[in-house]
């Protein structure tokens, strides 16, 4: 019994001695690996902060700047970990980690397809700067002002004060109109004048009135007669308005209609409206 116990103690002692020897031999590599990982960890924090600061003027959404900074931080830490394992000669462990990460990444990607699509779409919207807060847009059948853009969805406020939440991938994958990308919007007004009107006078009065109220710069007010209507000769006038929102365009159109009506009234130009004449015949009337 004592002999077996002695052999067991001897084996354990031999194992411990071997581990101690292995630790002493690899102690420089272990210290170097720890230093590499610590440097990578703190370096990732500094690098993430620096990247967020650099993107502050280019990307207005705080959530997207935070995501990009976190991704850079994680990548830096992973690189430090892989380098530390290489210093420790743990190539097999490194290969196993990479293989496991690939399988886990595939599973996560399949499970979170929609979320990942919205996230990358949000990053695309932020980097390309084609959609910003306070822009008036029309997308997916909705029109409104952009209230917020995050990693999952875009929030619009419609003219009736209702909020619409649209996933980012729907905004990116479908056509949308952003009135905020341009500083001018073309407005069209259609009207009609009586058949006894002086058409050249009508054209001059309308174009001069619009040009005076809405400066066109190098552009011109466009005036075209369209057709001989049932009760009027119809025309359209097109002009540019300094606006980035649909509401401003509507206000300009309303003001232009008032001005055209006033100048036509002053010059006795009639804007006719359809008239229907009803003839009733009594029973006493005789047909000759």
C-alpha positions in Angstrom: 0.0 0.0 0.0 2.8 2.4 0.9 4.6 1.4 -2.2 1.6 2.3 -4.4 1.1 5.6 -2.6 4.8 6.4 -3.1 4.5 5.8 -6.8 1.4 8.0 -7.1 3.1 10.8 -5.2 6.2 10.4 -7.5 4.0 10.6 -10.6 2.2 13.7 -9.3 5.5 15.3 -8.4 6.9 14.5 -11.8 3.9 16.1 -13.5 4.2 19.2 -11.3 7.9 19.4 -12.0 7.3 19.2 -15.8 4.7 21.9 -15.6 6.9 24.1 -13.6 9.8 23.5 -16.1 7.4 24.2 -19.0 6.2 27.4 -17.3 9.8 28.6 -16.7 10.8 27.8 -20.3 7.7 29.6 -21.8 7.6 32.4 -19.2 9.0 35.0 -21.6 6.5 34.1 -24.3 3.6 34.2 -21.7 4.7 37.7 -20.5 5.1 38.9 -24.1 1.6 37.5 -25.0 0.1 39.2 -22.0 1.7 42.5 -23.0 0.5 42.1 -26.5 -3.1 41.5 -25.4 -3.1 44.3 -22.9 -1.7 46.8 -25.5 -4.3 45.6 -28.0 -7.1 46.0 -25.5 -6.2 49.6 -24.4 -5.2 50.5 -28.0 -8.6 49.4 -29.2 -10.3 51.8 -26.8 -8.1 54.7 -27.9 -8.6 53.8 -31.6 -12.4 53.6 -31.2 -12.5 57.0 -29.5 -10.3 58.5 -32.3 -12.4 57.1 -35.1 -15.6 58.4 -33.5 -14.1 61.8 -33.2 -13.0 61.7 -36.9 -16.5 60.7 -38.0 -18.3 63.3 -36.0 -18.4 65.8 -38.9 -19.1 63.1 -41.6 -21.7 60.9 -39.8 -24.3 62.8 -37.8 -26.0 59.7 -36.3 -24.4 58.9 -32.9 -25.6 55.3 -33.0 -23.8 54.6 -36.3 -20.6 56.3 -35.1 -20.7 54.1 -32.0 -21.3 51.0 -34.1 -18.3 51.7 -36.3 -16.1 52.5 -33.3 -17.2 49.3 -31.6 -16.4 47.2 -34.7 -13.0 48.7 -34.9 -12.4 48.0 -31.2 -13.5 44.3 -31.5 -11.3 43.8 -34.6 -8.3 45.2 -32.8 -8.8 43.0 -29.7 -9.2 39.9 -31.9 -6.0 40.7 -33.8 -4.2 41.1 -30.4 -5.6 37.8 -29.2 -4.6 35.9 -32.3 -1.1 37.4 -32.1 -0.8 36.5 -28.5 -1.8 32.9 -29.2 0.8 32.8 -32.0 3.5 33.9 -29.6 2.5 31.0 -27.3 2.7 28.6 -30.2 -0.9 27.7 -29.8 -1.5 27.4 -33.6 -4.0 24.5 -33.1 -6.0 26.5 -30.6 -6.0 29.4 -33.0 -7.2 27.3 -35.9 -10.0 25.9 -33.7 -11.1 29.4 -32.6 -11.2 30.5 -36.3 -13.2 27.5 -37.3 -15.6 27.9 -34.5 -15.9 31.6 -35.2 -16.7 30.9 -38.8 -19.5 28.4 -38.0 -20.9 30.7 -35.3 -20.8 33.6 -37.7 -22.7 31.6 -40.3 -25.4 30.6 -37.9 -25.8 34.1 -36.5 -25.9 35.6 -40.0 -28.7 33.2 -41.1 -30.7 33.9 -37.9 -30.3 37.7 -38.1 -30.6 38.3 -41.8 -33.2 41.1 -41.5 -31.4 42.8 -38.6 -28.0 42.7 -40.3 -29.5 44.0 -43.5 -31.1 47.0 -41.7 -27.8 47.6 -39.8 -25.7 47.8 -43.0 -28.4 49.8 -44.7 -28.2 52.3 -41.9 -24.5 52.5 -42.2 -24.9 53.1 -46.0 -27.4 55.9 -45.4 -25.0 57.5 -42.9 -21.9 57.3 -45.0 -23.4 58.3 -48.4 -25.2 61.3 -46.8 -28.2 60.9 -49.1 -30.7 61.1 -46.2 -30.4 63.4 -43.2 -32.5 64.5 -40.2 -35.0 67.2 -41.1 -35.1 66.3 -44.8 -38.5 66.1 -46.4 -38.7 62.7 -48.2 -41.1 60.5 -50.0 -40.5 56.8 -49.8 -42.5 53.5 -49.7 -45.7 55.4 -50.2 -45.1 57.8 -47.2 -44.2 61.6 -47.3 -42.8 63.4 -44.3 -39.9 64.9 -42.4 -37.1 62.7 -41.2 -37.1 62.7 -37.4 -34.3 60.1 -36.7 -32.1 57.6 -38.4 -30.6 54.7 -36.4 -29.2 51.2 -37.1 -32.7 49.6 -37.6 -35.1 52.1 -39.1 -35.9 55.6 -40.3 -38.7 57.6 -38.5 -40.8 60.0 -40.6 -43.3 62.6 -39.3 -46.1 63.1 -41.9 -48.0 66.3 -42.4 -50.8 65.0 -40.1 -48.3 64.7 -37.3 -48.3 60.9 -37.4 -44.9 59.0 -37.1 -44.0 56.3 -39.6 -41.2 53.8 -38.9 -39.6 52.4 -42.0 -36.9 49.7 -41.9 -33.6 50.9 -43.3 -33.3 48.1 -45.9 -36.7 49.2 -47.4 -35.5 52.7 -47.8 -32.2 51.6 -49.5 -33.8 48.9 -51.7 -36.7 51.1 -53.0 -36.6 54.4 -54.8 -37.2 57.5 -52.6 -37.4 61.2 -53.3 -35.4 63.5 -51.0 -36.5 67.2 -51.3 -33.6 68.2 -49.1 -30.9 67.2 -51.7 -31.7 70.2 -53.8 -32.2 73.8 -52.9 -34.8 74.6 -55.6 -38.1 72.9 -56.5 -40.1 73.6 -59.7 -43.7 74.5 -59.2 -46.5 74.2 -61.9 -49.8 76.1 -61.9 -52.5 75.4 -64.5 -55.2 78.0 -65.3 -57.5 79.1 -68.1 -58.6 82.5 -69.6 -61.6 83.5 -71.6 -61.6 83.2 -75.4 -61.9 86.9 -75.8 -58.6 87.5 -73.8 -55.4 88.9 -75.4 -53.2 85.9 -75.1 -50.0 87.8 -75.4 -51.0 90.1 -72.6 -52.0 87.2 -70.5 -48.6 85.6 -71.0 -46.7 88.8 -70.2 -48.7 89.6 -67.1 -48.4 86.1 -65.7 -44.7 85.7 -66.3 -43.8 89.2 -65.0 -45.9 88.7 -61.9 -44.3 85.3 -61.0 -40.7 86.5 -61.9 -41.2 89.5 -59.6 -42.5 87.5 -56.7 -40.1 84.5 -57.1 -36.6 85.5 -58.3 -35.4 82.8 -60.8 -31.7 83.7 -61.0 -30.4 82.4 -64.3 -33.5 80.3 -65.0 -36.7 81.6 -66.6 -40.4 81.4 -65.9 -41.9 79.0 -68.4 -45.3 79.7 -69.9 -47.2 77.4 -72.3 -50.7 77.4 -73.7 -52.0 73.8 -73.5 -55.4 73.5 -75.2 -58.7 75.0 -76.3 -60.9 74.0 -73.4 -64.7 73.8 -73.2 -65.0 77.3 -71.7 -61.4 78.6 -71.6 -58.0 78.6 -73.2 -55.9 76.7 -70.8 -52.2 77.3 -69.9 -49.6 76.3 -67.5 -46.8 78.3 -65.9 -43.7 76.7 -64.3 -41.3 78.5 -62.0 -38.6 77.7 -59.5 -38.9 78.1 -55.7 -36.1 78.1 -53.1 -37.3 75.2 -51.0 -36.2 71.9 -49.5 -39.7 70.9 -48.2 -42.9 70.1 -49.9 -44.8 72.5 -47.6 -42.7 75.5 -48.8 -43.6 74.5 -52.4 -47.3 74.4 -51.5 -47.1 77.8 -49.9 -45.3 79.3 -52.9 -48.0 77.8 -55.2 -50.8 79.3 -53.1 -49.1 82.7 -53.1 -48.6 82.6 -56.9 -52.3 81.7 -57.5 -53.3 84.8 -55.4 -51.0 87.1 -57.3 -52.1 85.8 -60.8 -55.8 86.2 -59.8 -55.1 89.8 -58.6 -53.2 90.9 -61.7 -55.9 89.3 -64.0 -58.7 91.2 -62.1 -56.9 94.5 -62.4 -56.6 94.0 -66.2 -60.1 92.7 -66.7 -58.9 89.3 -67.8 -61.6 86.7 -67.1 -60.9 83.3 -65.6 -64.1 81.5 -66.7 -65.7 78.6 -65.0 -67.9 76.0 -66.7 -71.6 77.1 -67.0 -74.4 74.7 -67.5 -77.7 76.0 -68.9 -80.9 74.1 -68.2 -84.0 74.7 -70.3 -87.3 73.5 -68.9 -90.4 73.2 -71.1 -93.9 73.5 -69.6 -96.8 71.2 -70.6 -98.6 74.2 -72.2 -95.9 75.0 -74.7 -96.7 73.9 -78.2 -94.1 72.8 -80.7 -94.6 74.6 -84.0 
